Amino acid sequence: MKTKNFKNLLNLFVLFIFIAVNAQYKPTIYILATGGTIAGQGSSSVTQAYKAGSITVDELLSAVPSIKDIAIIKAEQVANIGSQDMNDDVWLKLSKRVNELLKQKDVDGIVITHGTDTQEETAYFLNLTVKSNKPVVLVGSMRPSTAISADGPRNIYNAVACAASPESLGKGVVVVMDDKILGADDITKTHTLSVGTFEDPNYGNLGIMYNGKPIYTRESVKRHTINSEFDITNITKLPRVEVILSYSNAKSLFVDAAVNAGVRGIVTAGVGNGNITTDMQNALANAVKKGIAVVRSSRISMGPTAQYDEVDDDKYGFTASWYLNPYKSRVLLMLALTKTNNYKEIQRMFTEY
């Protein structure tokens, strides 16, 4: 009888220790800073005349001391630029560092601070090149750190809370801003000034942040992260791809210039359902004959650029972007060109991603 009681007490003690240890467990979240308005600083409390990427990640985090209550925070400064100056070199450096960190068992997730101008492009690039199902969350702000009602601190807190949650596993790369969780495959900046600028216009948000917890209402069905075929481990330079706008009376001038500059690919921001002027279309068809990949997208923010509609893509060797806007189409085409130049294979990628 004494032996049985001892075993019961021992089991209760082990259970108590297990509960106590797990109650105190905090996930480890790395914050990788790249600059942007969220790290901006001005001479006054209004948003005018500020400089993006002015403060360090440590200064940025000092405004959000409460994040230490939800996670163990480690921080690195990867870059400190306005995101209008984001470039391929920083993308490759950032993606490789994210993959390196997420291989570590003691790293539970990544938060990346980023300017809003090109945040959707960086998020999509990482969505295609990160090789982990651990959370990767991008965050920015529309107001600099010195502004009245700066939105950066709340956004950072929510981003860390999102990255620290087991609910965020396998969701792909997301952007957390203005209490919304947005999927990298559809996110678009819709307003030049509003703090609620980012939307997923075609599919809707993945979810919301509520009382410091992510609440997901959908998942992306597109291939991403661990299911992506793209690997930038040994890549030091991405193929050059340019975006060319179509409009009334657009000529072949910029297509010809891109071809002469030696680009590997061209994405058109067409009118309507990715339509382009006859002059541009003929120039692009000639570009395809010279081995340049061409993707048709649209300058319209919602709806697909569909195959086999007004433009006969097979006839010209073009690829239709479907729901990817011109800027994310450029990202996917650059990665596609690291593997193939066959337009049918590239079309498969644009259908799956």
Beta strands, then each sheet from edge to edge (+ up, - down):
strand 1: 28-35
strand 2: 72-81
strand 3: 109-113
strand 4: 136-139
strand 5: 173-177
strand 6: 180-183
strand 7: 188-189
strand 8: 198-199
strand 9: 207-210
strand 10: 213-216
strand 11: 241-245
strand 12: 265-270
strand 13: 293-298
strand 14: 319-320
sheet 1: 2+ 1+ 3+ 4+ 5+ 6- 9+ 10-
sheet 2: 7+ 8-
sheet 3: 11+ 12+ 13+ 14+
end
